[in-house]
């Protein structure tokens, strides 16, 4: 399964474009979609079992997959770590909802 990055991220600019850290939030959203694609690629042999899972279970699994991989992504030295993690949590939760909706609606 291939994620449609444009479709998933189409609302990101509206959601994060006016915030103080809009550039970082949108960039992080894009990175989350790339990591989610890796997660789907890891499950390419069992897409049917993945799609048959409950949305909350998928969200939890995807969140557990993304969080450790996003740790190394903090590039900005101007944003304090606590603030960056706060932004990351908002972005990750929002983008995971969009990805799970896309996966479930696509199949």
C-alpha positions, 0 to 999 in steps of 0.5 A, spaced: 500 500 500 502 506 498 500 512 502 498 519 498 502 524 501 499 530 498 492 527 500 494 526 507 498 533 508 493 537 504 490 540 511 497 540 514 498 547 511 491 550 514 492 546 521 499 548 522 501 554 517 499 560 522 502 557 528 509 560 530 513 554 528 509 552 522 515 550 518 517 545 523 510 542 524 509 541 516 516 538 516 515 534 521 508 532 518 512 530 512 517 526 516 511 522 519 508 520 513 514 517 510 515 513 517 508 511 516 510 509 509 516 505 512 511 502 517 506 499 512 512 497 508 514 492 514 507 490 514 506 488 506 505 481 507 499 482 512 495 488 509 489 484 510 490 483 518 492 490 518 486 493 515 482 488 519 484 491 526 480 496 530 482 504 528 485 505 536 489 499 535 492 501 529 493 508 532 497 505 538 501 501 533 503 507 528 504 512 534 509 506 537 512 506 531 513 513 529 515 516 536 522 512 537 524 514 530 522 521 530 527 522 536 533 524 531 529 528 527 529 535 532 534 539 527 532 546 530 537 549 535 532 555 536 526 551 539 527 548 546 527 541 547 520 541 551 517 545 546 519 541 540 516 535 544 510 538 545 509 540 538 511 533 536 506 530 540 500 535 537 503 533 530 504 526 531 497 525 533 494 529 528 497 526 522 496 519 525 489 520 525 489 522 518 493 516 516 489 511 519 483 515 516 486 514 509 488 507 510 481 505 512 478 509 507 482 506 501 480 499 503 
